């Protein structure tokens, strides 16, 4: 029994470490590659990103010079506490990042770019979103 308990604890630790590594990779993809915070995090009066509202959605401070169909003036909350996560769920967000289309089969409206990521990358990004409240 003690050996089983030890093995269970070791496997749990390895699983948690793998989840942590996956979320860390997702954070890298979100913050360093995609720069998602530039649109999905509001800015403080100083112009700096408001770290207390990281990826919580924001009013965009840019607009096209001509009409763009479906242009959104705000970006959604990407954290696990947000409505998008609640509506789409993990699988829907992963699918969106892999295919560029949401649960209804439509791409995101402008200015959101269409991503077509590898499954492991999409899963890592969603794992990172899950760490954010």
N, C-alpha and C positions, 0 to 999 in steps of 0.2 A: 504494500500500500504506500509506503514511504517513497519507494522508487517511482510509482505512478504519479504521486503528488509532485515529486521533484521534476519529472518529465513534463507534467502539465504546466508547472510554473515556468519552466524553461521555454516551452513552446509559446506560452502566453507572452513572455518577454520578447521572444523573437518576432512574434506577430505585432506587438506594439512597436517594436523598433522598425519593422518594415513599414507599418502605417505611418510612423513619424518620418521615415525617409521619403515615402511617397508624398506626404503633405509638404515636406521641405522642397522637394522637386517641383511640386505644384506651385508653391510660393515663388520659386525662382521663375517659372514660366509666366506666372501672372504679373509679377513685379518687375522683372528684368527683361523679359522677352516681349510680352504683350503690352506692358505698361498700362494695365487695366485701371490702375489707380488714377491715372490722369483724367479719366472721364467718370469713374465710379466713386470717387472720394471728393467731398466738398473741400473748398479752400477756406482757410481762416482769413481774417481781414488783412493779415500780413502777406497773403498770396501763397503761403505754404499750404501743403496738404494737411487737413485736419486729421491727425492720427487717431483721435478719439472717435472718428466716424469712418474708419478705414473700410473702403469698399461698400459703404452703406447707401450708395446712390447720391446723385448730385444734380444740380442745375448746371447745364453745360454753359460755358462762357465763350462759346464760339458758335457761329452760324454760317451757312452757305451764302454766297453773294447772289445766288438766284434760287428760285423755288426748287426744292427737292421733295418729291412725293414721299410722304411718310416720315419726314424728318422729326425727330424727337428732341425736345428742348431739355429733357431730363434723362438720366440714366438710372436703371434700377439697382436696388440693394442686391449684392451678390452673396451676402453672408447666409449662413444656414438659418438665421432668424428672419430673413426677408421673405416677401410674398412670392418672388420668383422661385426660390428654392422650395417653398411650400407647394406651389402650384405644379411645378414641373417635376420635382423630386430629383433624386440623384441620377436615376436612369435617363430622365428627360434632359438634364443638363449635360450629361456625358454625350448623349445622342446629338444634341445641338452642337457641341464642340467638335464632334466627329463629322457631322454631315452639313452643318451650316443651316439646318432647319430646326424649328421648334416642334413641339408636340402636334401642332396643327398642320405641319408640313410646309410652313412658310418660313422664309429667311427673316432674320431680324431687320427691323427698319433702320434706315440711316440715322445716325452715322456709324452704327455698329458694323464692323467689317465681318465678312463671312469667313469663318475658320473651318478648316477640314483637317483636324488633327488626328494623329495616331491614337488608337484606343488607350494606350498606356499614358500618353500625355493628357488626354481628356480626363481620365480617371484620376490622375495626380492633381489636376486643377480642382476638380470637385472635392477631392480629399482635403485640399487646402481650404476651400470654401467652408467645409464642414467644421474646421477649427475656429472659424470666425463667428462670433455671436453678435 
